[in-house]
């Protein structure tokens, strides 16, 4: 590793990734201002600006203290039925399930839960999230983040993601994407400017070069090695 830059080969091409460290973000920050400030002097023509989804959500005020979440009956009934996943708690907690219900609505979550049960019977994975929708899948349970004070919050998925990316592209000339990435190879573009090839970028970022512990690198520049 040199200057924190790592390589990733996809097909016949090699791509370079440069994680960028920032301060701990808060709801008082504007993610576009943060991108402009911390990539100034680093971004070049042709670079893709990648933002991690949870820090974007935090700047939108979508991190909710566990102690402030009112648990409803539906959450109490459903959370135990969620399968454990290797990369985190997901909706297998009362508070994260409640946030998913708040985001998606009771009816949609009930239908998704029924579909999930049917899926388990027929060994079809992912039916719950397909029906519940993107915001249910993006909920990060409390204690997922190691960074105070967000270790005690449930972080709901960011909103207006395409709009944010389009604005960054308009200001900088760089394509931009917001991604949900984890340490076991999960990589998902959830917002992008028009020039982004989502599948390619997911391959490039599949090994999570930004990390998700105490690195404090919510931004990353990506470009093709010449």
VENURUR-V331967 format. One record per backbone hydrogen bond with DSSP energy under -0.5 kcal/mol. NH is the residue of the N-H (numbers start at 1). CO is the residue of the C=O. If there is no record, write none. Layout:
BEGIN
<<NH:CO> <NH:CO>>
END
This chain:
BEGIN
<<2:5> <5:2> <6:17> <8:15> <10:8> <10:13> <13:10> <15:8> <16:223> <17:6> <18:221> <19:4> <19:17> <20:219> <22:216> <25:23> <29:26> <31:29> <34:30> <35:31> <36:32> <37:33> <38:34> <39:35> <40:36> <42:39> <43:39> <47:44> <48:222> <49:175> <50:48> <50:220> <51:177> <52:218> <53:179> <56:52> <57:53> <58:54> <59:55> <60:56> <60:57> <61:58> <62:57> <64:62> <64:154> <66:152> <68:65> <69:66> <70:68> <71:69> <76:72> <77:73> <78:74> <79:75> <81:78> <82:79> <85:88> <88:85> <92:89> <93:91> <97:93> <98:94> <99:95> <100:96> <101:97> <102:98> <103:99> <104:100> <105:101> <109:105> <110:106> <111:107> <112:108> <113:109> <114:110> <115:111> <116:112> <117:113> <118:114> <119:115> <120:116> <121:117> <122:118> <123:120> <124:119> <125:123> <127:124> <130:126> <131:127> <132:128> <133:129> <136:133> <137:133> <138:134> <139:135> <139:136> <140:155> <141:139> <143:151> <144:141> <148:146> <150:147> <152:149> <153:150> <154:64> <155:140> <155:153> <156:62> <156:154> <164:160> <165:161> <166:162> <167:163> <168:164> <169:165> <170:166> <171:167> <172:168> <173:169> <175:47> <177:49> <178:191> <179:51> <180:188> <181:179> <182:186> <185:182> <188:180> <190:178> <190:188> <191:178> <193:176> <196:193> <198:196> <201:197> <202:198> <203:199> <204:200> <205:201> <206:203> <208:205> <211:208> <219:20> <220:50> <221:18> <222:48> <223:16> <225:14>>
END
